[in-house]
Amino acid sequence: ENLRITNDSLFPANVRLGLASSGGDFAVGDLETISKSPSPFIVEPESLKLEVHQEAEVKIWCFPPEKGVYKDRIVARIEHNAEPVAFDLSALGEMPSISVDKEE
């Protein structure tokens, strides 16, 4: 999935991106809603420098290791901004399967 981030402020913005499950200052919101296993989500890039009115794309990848629902939260930490911006992520992992009827 691609997200577009735009700096609509009057100043350049340094933005760090991470997942709530990674802990540290990215651990925001209700962490009980985050999947307990290692997160299958990947965020690229991990940081951006956006000039005034500049926009950039952020890619979010997900590689679920097995069947099930996976939840995490993408968190943007903006330099000189006390409050982070966060969006919930959810993915459904499924395993390929096939069944074959053999006629004799």
Salt bridges, closest charged atoms under 4 A:
ASP25 OD2 - ARG16 NH2 2.41
GLU32 OE1 - LYS36 NZ 3.86
GLU55 OE2 - ARG4 NE 3.45
GLU57 OE2 - ARG4 NH2 3.40
ASP88 OD1 - ARG73 NE 2.74
GLU94 OE2 - LYS67 NZ 3.66
